[in-house]
Amino acid sequence: MTAAKATVTALLAELGDRWETREKITAARERLTADLPGWKVPAAYGLGIYDVSGELVFGHKNAGDHALPAAVMATVLGHSGGSESYDIDAATLQQAIRLLEPAGACRDYDHPNLADWKRVLKMLRSDRQIDVKMVFVADFDDWRDNDDVDDLCEAVYYAKAAGNAKPDRG
């Protein structure tokens, strides 16, 4: 059993497999972030896929909100904070989905991150040649340090410019 799988299994045993209320989601988020030293909700984060032109394209983009999916992915990846990008394979994404899935029981949220991650997992399973990245942006001033971080900063900027200033709930 991999370390991420063991961690997810232990956390789910502790937190349960259904978080049907806002309070349970908050408790889960607080439990996950307690194990992330110095954790701060990222200014932005998202799961991206490189398109045929080599550009990193993001499905659902989060800008300063929805801390649970960020904490879930940080837990699975061992992300300790800051602006960073990570290569994502099917096994890693499956563990993140497994840890986030109990939140789907709460009907107060739409869960766009969970839906996007499941869509990307299907793509990874059908085409092992695609490159997937998880990108965390600690601060929008960090954009010049990493091309993937730059791509997410630009995607968030253009989404806001297009009138999508507030991402969907979840």
C-alpha positions as a Markdown table, in Angstrom:
| # | Residue | x | y | z |
|---|---|---|---|---|
| 1 | Met | 0.0 | 0.0 | 0.0 |
| 2 | Thr | 1.4 | 3.4 | -1.0 |
| 3 | Ala | 1.9 | 6.1 | 1.6 |
| 4 | Ala | -0.9 | 8.3 | 0.1 |
| 5 | Lys | -3.3 | 5.3 | 0.0 |
| 6 | Ala | -2.5 | 4.5 | 3.6 |
| 7 | Thr | -3.0 | 8.1 | 4.7 |
| 8 | Val | -6.3 | 8.4 | 2.8 |
| 9 | Thr | -7.5 | 5.1 | 4.3 |
| 10 | Ala | -6.6 | 6.2 | 7.8 |
| 11 | Leu | -8.2 | 9.6 | 7.3 |
| 12 | Leu | -11.5 | 8.2 | 6.0 |
| 13 | Ala | -11.6 | 5.7 | 8.9 |
| 14 | Glu | -11.3 | 8.7 | 11.2 |
| 15 | Leu | -13.6 | 11.1 | 9.4 |
| 16 | Gly | -16.2 | 8.7 | 8.0 |
| 17 | Asp | -17.3 | 8.2 | 4.4 |
| 18 | Arg | -20.1 | 10.7 | 4.3 |
| 19 | Trp | -19.9 | 14.3 | 5.2 |
| 20 | Glu | -23.5 | 15.3 | 4.6 |
| 21 | Thr | -23.5 | 18.7 | 6.5 |
| 22 | Arg | -21.5 | 21.9 | 6.3 |
| 23 | Glu | -20.3 | 21.2 | 9.8 |
| 24 | Lys | -18.8 | 17.8 | 8.8 |
| 25 | Ile | -17.1 | 19.3 | 5.8 |
| 26 | Thr | -15.6 | 22.0 | 8.0 |
| 27 | Ala | -14.5 | 19.4 | 10.5 |
| 28 | Ala | -12.9 | 17.4 | 7.7 |
| 29 | Arg | -11.1 | 20.5 | 6.3 |
| 30 | Glu | -9.9 | 21.4 | 9.8 |
| 31 | Arg | -8.6 | 17.9 | 10.4 |
| 32 | Leu | -6.7 | 17.8 | 7.1 |
| 33 | Thr | -5.2 | 21.2 | 7.5 |
| 34 | Ala | -4.1 | 20.4 | 11.1 |
| 35 | Asp | -1.5 | 18.1 | 9.4 |
| 36 | Leu | -0.3 | 20.7 | 6.9 |
| 37 | Pro | 2.3 | 22.9 | 8.7 |
| 38 | Gly | 1.8 | 26.6 | 8.0 |
| 39 | Trp | -1.2 | 25.9 | 5.8 |
| 40 | Lys | -2.9 | 28.9 | 4.2 |
| 41 | Val | -5.7 | 28.6 | 1.6 |
| 42 | Pro | -4.0 | 29.2 | -1.8 |
| 43 | Ala | -4.8 | 32.3 | -3.7 |
| 44 | Ala | -5.7 | 29.9 | -6.5 |
| 45 | Tyr | -5.4 | 26.3 | -7.4 |
| 46 | Gly | -6.5 | 24.0 | -10.1 |
| 47 | Leu | -6.0 | 20.7 | -12.0 |
| 48 | Gly | -4.8 | 21.3 | -15.6 |
| 49 | Ile | -4.1 | 19.3 | -18.7 |
| 50 | Tyr | -1.6 | 20.2 | -21.4 |
| 51 | Asp | -3.5 | 20.6 | -24.7 |
| 52 | Val | -2.0 | 19.8 | -28.1 |
| 53 | Ser | -0.4 | 23.2 | -28.4 |
| 54 | Gly | 1.5 | 22.6 | -25.1 |
| 55 | Glu | -0.6 | 25.1 | -23.1 |
| 56 | Leu | -1.8 | 24.1 | -19.6 |
| 57 | Val | -5.6 | 24.3 | -19.6 |
| 58 | Phe | -7.7 | 24.2 | -16.4 |
| 59 | Gly | -11.2 | 22.9 | -16.0 |
| 60 | His | -12.4 | 24.3 | -12.7 |
| 61 | Lys | -10.3 | 27.1 | -11.4 |
| 62 | Asn | -10.5 | 28.1 | -7.7 |
| 63 | Ala | -9.5 | 31.6 | -6.6 |
| 64 | Gly | -9.1 | 32.1 | -2.9 |
| 65 | Asp | -12.0 | 29.9 | -1.9 |
| 66 | His | -13.1 | 26.2 | -1.5 |
| 67 | Ala | -10.4 | 25.2 | 0.9 |
| 68 | Leu | -11.4 | 21.6 | 1.3 |
| 69 | Pro | -10.4 | 20.4 | -2.2 |
| 70 | Ala | -7.1 | 22.3 | -1.9 |
| 71 | Ala | -6.4 | 20.7 | 1.5 |
| 72 | Val | -7.3 | 17.2 | 0.1 |
| 73 | Met | -4.9 | 17.5 | -2.8 |
| 74 | Ala | -2.2 | 19.0 | -0.5 |
| 75 | Thr | -2.6 | 16.0 | 1.8 |
| 76 | Val | -2.3 | 13.5 | -1.0 |
| 77 | Leu | 0.6 | 15.3 | -2.6 |
| 78 | Gly | 2.4 | 16.3 | 0.6 |
| 79 | His | 2.2 | 19.9 | -0.5 |
| 80 | Ser | 3.5 | 22.1 | 2.4 |
| 81 | Gly | 2.5 | 25.4 | 0.9 |
| 82 | Gly | 3.7 | 28.0 | -1.5 |
| 83 | Ser | 3.3 | 28.2 | -5.2 |
| 84 | Glu | 4.1 | 24.9 | -6.8 |
| 85 | Ser | 3.0 | 22.4 | -9.5 |
| 86 | Tyr | 2.9 | 18.7 | -9.4 |
| 87 | Asp | 2.7 | 16.0 | -12.0 |
| 88 | Ile | -0.5 | 13.9 | -11.4 |
| 89 | Asp | -1.0 | 10.3 | -12.4 |
| 90 | Ala | -4.2 | 8.2 | -12.3 |
| 91 | Ala | -3.3 | 6.6 | -8.9 |
| 92 | Thr | -2.6 | 10.0 | -7.2 |
| 93 | Leu | -5.8 | 11.5 | -8.6 |
| 94 | Gln | -7.8 | 8.4 | -7.6 |
| 95 | Gln | -6.6 | 8.9 | -4.0 |
| 96 | Ala | -7.5 | 12.6 | -4.0 |
| 97 | Ile | -11.0 | 11.8 | -5.3 |
| 98 | Arg | -11.4 | 9.1 | -2.7 |
| 99 | Leu | -10.6 | 11.6 | 0.0 |
| 100 | Leu | -12.8 | 14.3 | -1.4 |
| 101 | Glu | -15.8 | 12.1 | -2.3 |
| 102 | Pro | -17.4 | 12.0 | 1.2 |
| 103 | Ala | -18.1 | 15.8 | 0.7 |
| 104 | Gly | -20.4 | 14.9 | -2.2 |
| 105 | Ala | -23.0 | 13.8 | 0.3 |
| 106 | Cys | -23.5 | 17.5 | 1.3 |
| 107 | Arg | -26.2 | 18.9 | -1.0 |
| 108 | Asp | -25.5 | 22.4 | 0.1 |
| 109 | Tyr | -22.6 | 22.5 | -2.4 |
| 110 | Asp | -22.3 | 21.8 | -6.1 |
| 111 | His | -18.8 | 20.1 | -5.8 |
| 112 | Pro | -17.3 | 21.3 | -9.2 |
| 113 | Asn | -13.8 | 20.2 | -8.1 |
| 114 | Leu | -14.9 | 16.6 | -7.5 |
| 115 | Ala | -16.7 | 16.5 | -10.9 |
| 116 | Asp | -13.7 | 18.0 | -12.7 |
| 117 | Trp | -11.3 | 15.6 | -11.0 |
| 118 | Lys | -13.4 | 12.6 | -12.0 |
| 119 | Arg | -13.5 | 13.9 | -15.6 |
| 120 | Val | -9.8 | 14.2 | -15.7 |
| 121 | Leu | -9.3 | 10.7 | -14.1 |
| 122 | Lys | -11.4 | 9.2 | -16.9 |
| 123 | Met | -9.2 | 10.9 | -19.4 |
| 124 | Leu | -6.0 | 9.7 | -17.6 |
| 125 | Arg | -7.3 | 6.1 | -17.6 |
| 126 | Ser | -8.1 | 6.2 | -21.3 |
| 127 | Asp | -5.0 | 8.0 | -22.5 |
| 128 | Arg | -1.9 | 7.5 | -20.4 |
| 129 | Gln | 0.0 | 9.9 | -22.6 |
| 130 | Ile | -1.7 | 13.1 | -21.4 |
| 131 | Asp | 0.1 | 15.3 | -18.9 |
| 132 | Val | -1.8 | 16.5 | -15.9 |
| 133 | Lys | -0.7 | 19.0 | -13.3 |
| 134 | Met | -2.0 | 20.2 | -10.0 |
| 135 | Val | -1.1 | 23.8 | -9.5 |
| 136 | Phe | -1.1 | 25.8 | -6.3 |
| 137 | Val | -0.7 | 29.6 | -6.3 |
| 138 | Ala | 0.2 | 31.0 | -2.8 |
| 139 | Asp | 0.2 | 34.6 | -4.0 |
| 140 | Phe | -0.5 | 36.1 | -7.4 |
| 141 | Asp | 2.8 | 37.9 | -7.2 |
| 142 | Asp | 4.5 | 34.5 | -7.5 |
| 143 | Trp | 3.5 | 34.0 | -11.1 |
| 144 | Arg | 7.0 | 34.5 | -12.7 |
| 145 | Asp | 8.6 | 31.7 | -10.7 |
| 146 | Asn | 7.0 | 28.7 | -12.4 |
| 147 | Asp | 5.4 | 28.4 | -15.9 |
| 148 | Asp | 2.5 | 26.2 | -14.6 |
| 149 | Val | 1.8 | 28.8 | -11.8 |
| 150 | Asp | 1.9 | 31.5 | -14.5 |
| 151 | Asp | -0.6 | 29.5 | -16.6 |
| 152 | Leu | -3.1 | 29.3 | -13.7 |
| 153 | Cys | -2.6 | 33.0 | -12.8 |
| 154 | Glu | -3.4 | 33.9 | -16.4 |
| 155 | Ala | -6.4 | 31.6 | -16.5 |
| 156 | Val | -7.9 | 33.1 | -13.3 |
| 157 | Tyr | -7.2 | 36.6 | -14.6 |
| 158 | Tyr | -8.9 | 35.9 | -17.9 |
| 159 | Ala | -11.9 | 34.2 | -16.2 |
| 160 | Lys | -12.4 | 37.3 | -14.0 |
| 161 | Ala | -12.0 | 39.6 | -17.0 |
| 162 | Ala | -14.7 | 37.6 | -18.8 |
| 163 | Gly | -17.1 | 38.2 | -16.0 |
| 164 | Asn | -16.6 | 35.0 | -14.1 |
| 165 | Ala | -15.2 | 36.8 | -11.0 |
| 166 | Lys | -16.8 | 34.4 | -8.6 |
| 167 | Pro | -16.1 | 30.6 | -9.2 |
| 168 | Asp | -18.9 | 28.1 | -8.7 |
| 169 | Arg | -19.5 | 26.8 | -5.1 |
| 170 | Gly | -17.8 | 23.7 | -4.0 |
